[in-house]
């Protein structure tokens, strides 16, 4: 089975996303985080489902609502590392 790990930055991103949305609605914040985690969980069965990140093909991305989940899949180690989770409106350089 594929192992999924979170880079410390991705963990902080999740915390920031929750904190921001919880200001307006705890229910929405909970639902959003649950949806992000469920989307990431799909990677256990389909690790290459995300398209290659155009700026750096070592990474892949999934979109959930307005958020990009950027991850790296290591086939040899059978491991996924979620690198960052950011709003789609943000410009990224990886």
N, C-alpha and C positions, 0 to 999 in steps of 0.2 A: 504494500500500500504506500502511496505517496505521502510523504511528510510535508506539512505546511508550517512554515515559520514566518514570523513577522519581524522585519527589521525594526530596530528601536524607533526610527523615524515614522514608519507606518503605524506603530502602536501609538505614538504621540499624535499622528494625524487623526486616528480614530477618536482619541480622547478629545481633541480640539473640535472635531465635527460634532460629537455628542454635546459638548459644552455649549457650542454656539447655538445649536437647534433647541437645546433644552431651555434656553432663555424664553423661547416662544411657545414650545409645546413639548412636555416630557414624553407624551405618547408618540409624537412624530419622531423625536430623537431616538427613542427606543426602537421604533419601527425601522427607521433608517439604518441604524447600526445592525439590527437583525438581518435586514436585506443585504447589506454589504457582506456580512459574515456568511450568509447563505450562498451568495454569489461566489465568494472565495471557496467555499466548501465544494462547489461543483468542480473545481480544478482537480480534486482528488481523482475523479473519474476521467476528466477530459482536460489534462494539463496544457494542451496546446490549443485550447478553444479560443483563447485571446489572440487577436491579430498582433503581428510583430509591430513593435513601436517604431515609427518611421525614422526618428532621429538616432536610434541606437537599437539595432536588431538583436542585441543580446537580451533585450527585454520584450515582454508582451504586455498587452493591456486589455482589460475588460472594462466595460462601461456599465455602471449601475446608476440609474436615474441621472443626476448631473455630476457624477463622480467617476474619475478614472482610477482604476486599480492597476498599478504598474507592478509587474512581478517578473521574476527570473525563474526559469525551469531548468534544473540540472538533471538531464536524463541519466547520467552515469550514477549519480547519488540518489536518484529517485526522490528529489526534493524540490519544493517550491519555496521561494523566499518572496514574500510580499514586501516590496521596497517602499512604495509610497502610495497614499490615497489622497487625491486632490480634486478640487472642483474643476470641471471641464473648462471653465472660463480662464483658468490660470495658464500662462505660458510656461512650459517646462523645458529644461535642458538637462539631459541625462548623459 
